[in-house]
């Protein structure tokens, strides 16, 4: 259908990949937990736009370009690793400051999660899981003999975005509930934020060692 070679496998694979913890989902969850549903969806929109850009690049042959120019891929992943590490350090520093009572524990006072759309967009574009998904897994389901390959990419992209939207919505509302639980528990919120910060450091390390296969 629509030039997709194995629709059921693609849907199941996409769901499995979306459910794997990654910087996109952790960032959106953190934003929702610290700043509420509206900010969480602002972050989610950044993820959607970033993923759409990666889909377009995949359709334009980004995988072939990256494999032909391995130095370019190295530069991209190093920049991405540095950015994810920076986000992680921001979260850790913010958690320490909240633990010490140096900043307000209120969700609106979280400077480390400010500008959720812009930060989520950059994280999405540099997300190792998303990059490898769209330049490796994604394109395997495009039938090269189909007359309208653009329609195939559009259908594959729509499926991926729907799966992502459902998952991120669950995280956003779960995060909003966490915000209520953490509102009066400064140290519990600090521990949670430091855990997410450590995850971002791990994501940065993972991206630094990623390969196109």
C-alpha positions in Angstrom: 0.0 0.0 0.0 1.4 3.4 -1.0 4.6 1.7 -2.0 5.4 0.5 1.5 7.0 -2.9 1.2 5.9 -4.4 4.6 3.4 -2.1 6.4 2.8 -4.3 9.5 6.5 -4.8 10.2 7.1 -1.0 9.8 4.3 -0.1 12.2 5.4 -2.6 14.8 9.1 -1.5 14.4 8.1 2.1 14.6 6.1 1.6 17.8 9.0 -0.3 19.4 11.5 2.4 18.5 9.3 5.2 19.6 8.9 3.5 23.0 12.6 3.2 23.6 13.8 6.0 26.0 15.5 8.8 24.1 16.4 12.4 24.4 13.2 13.6 22.7 10.8 11.8 25.0 12.9 12.5 28.2 13.1 16.2 27.3 9.3 16.5 26.7 8.5 14.6 29.9 10.9 16.9 31.9 9.3 20.0 30.4 5.8 18.9 31.2 6.8 17.9 34.7 8.5 21.2 35.4 6.4 23.7 33.3 3.0 22.0 32.6 1.0 20.6 29.6 1.3 23.7 27.4 5.1 23.8 27.6 5.1 20.0 27.1 3.2 20.3 23.8 5.5 23.2 22.8 8.4 20.7 23.2 6.5 18.0 21.4 5.9 20.4 18.4 9.7 20.9 18.3 10.1 17.1 18.1 7.5 16.9 15.3 9.2 19.6 13.2 12.6 18.1 13.8 11.4 14.6 12.8 9.8 16.1 9.7 13.1 17.6 8.6 14.9 14.3 9.2 12.2 12.6 7.1 12.7 15.0 4.3 16.4 14.5 4.4 15.9 10.8 4.3 13.7 11.2 1.2 16.4 13.3 -0.4 19.0 10.6 0.1 20.7 11.8 3.3 21.8 8.2 4.1 23.8 7.9 0.9 25.4 11.3 1.5 26.4 10.4 5.0 27.8 7.0 4.0 29.7 8.6 1.1 31.1 11.4 3.4 31.9 9.7 6.8 33.6 12.8 8.0 30.3 14.7 7.7 28.6 12.1 9.9 31.4 12.4 12.5 31.0 16.2 12.6 27.2 15.9 13.0 27.3 13.3 15.7 30.1 15.2 17.7 28.0 18.4 17.5 25.0 16.5 18.6 26.8 14.8 21.5 28.1 18.1 22.7 24.6 19.7 22.6 23.0 16.7 24.5 25.8 16.9 27.0 25.2 20.6 27.5 21.5 20.0 28.1 22.4 17.3 30.6 24.8 19.5 32.5 22.2 22.3 32.6 19.7 19.9 34.1 22.3 18.7 36.7 23.3 22.2 37.7 19.6 23.2 38.0 18.9 20.2 40.1 21.8 21.0 42.5 20.7 24.6 42.8 17.1 23.5 43.6 18.4 21.0 46.2 20.3 23.8 47.9 17.2 26.1 47.7 19.0 28.6 45.5 16.2 28.7 43.0 12.4 28.4 43.2 11.0 24.9 43.0 8.0 26.2 41.1 7.6 24.8 37.5 7.6 28.3 35.9 11.0 29.0 37.4 12.9 26.3 35.5 15.4 28.1 33.3 17.1 24.9 32.3 13.9 23.9 30.4 13.2 27.3 28.9 12.3 27.7 25.2 11.0 24.1 24.9 10.2 24.3 21.2 13.6 25.5 20.1 15.5 23.1 22.4 13.3 20.1 21.4 13.8 21.0 17.7 17.6 21.0 18.1 17.5 17.8 20.2 15.3 16.1 17.6 17.6 17.0 14.8 20.6 15.7 16.7 18.9 12.7 18.3 20.9 9.5 17.6 17.8 7.4 17.7 15.9 9.6 15.2 18.9 10.0 12.9 19.5 6.3 12.7 15.8 5.6 12.4 15.2 7.9 9.4 18.4 7.2 7.5 18.5 3.4 8.1 15.3 1.8 9.2 12.8 4.2 7.6 14.1 4.0 4.0 14.1 0.2 4.0 10.3 0.1 3.6 10.2 2.2 0.4 9.5 0.2 -2.7 12.0 1.5 -5.3 9.6 0.4 -8.2 6.7 2.4 -6.9 5.6 5.2 -9.3 5.2 7.9 -6.6 7.9 7.5 -4.0 7.0 10.9 -2.4 3.7 9.4 -1.4 5.5 6.5 0.2 7.7 8.8 2.3 4.6 10.8 3.2 2.7 7.7 4.4 5.7 6.4 6.4 6.3 9.8 7.9 2.6 10.2 8.9 2.7 6.8 10.7 5.8 7.7 12.6 4.4 11.1 13.6 1.1 9.6 14.8 3.0 7.0 16.9 5.2 9.8 18.3 2.2 12.1 19.0 0.4 9.4 21.0 3.4 8.5 23.0 4.5 12.1 23.7 0.9 13.0 24.8 1.0 10.2 27.4 4.3 11.5 28.6 3.1 15.1 28.8 0.1 14.3 30.9 2.1 12.0 33.1 4.6 14.8 33.5 1.9 17.2 34.5 0.9 14.8 37.2 4.5 14.6 38.4 4.6 18.4 38.5 1.8 18.3 41.1 3.6 15.7 43.1 6.9 17.6 43.0 5.5 21.0 43.7 5.9 20.7 47.4 8.9 18.3 47.3 11.9 20.4 46.2 14.5 17.6 46.9 12.4 14.9 45.2 12.2 17.2 42.1 15.9 17.8 42.3 16.7 14.0 42.3 14.3 13.5 39.3 15.9 16.3 37.4 19.4 15.0 38.1 18.4 11.6 36.9 17.2 13.1 33.6 20.4 15.1 33.4 22.4 11.9 33.8 20.4 10.3 31.0 21.2 13.2 28.7 24.9 12.7 29.4 24.4 9.1 28.4 22.5 10.1 25.2 25.5 12.3 24.3 27.9 9.5 24.9 25.7 7.2 22.8 25.6 9.6 19.9 29.4 10.1 20.0 29.8 6.4 19.4 26.9 5.9 17.0 27.5 4.6 13.4 25.3 4.3 10.3 26.0 0.5 10.2 
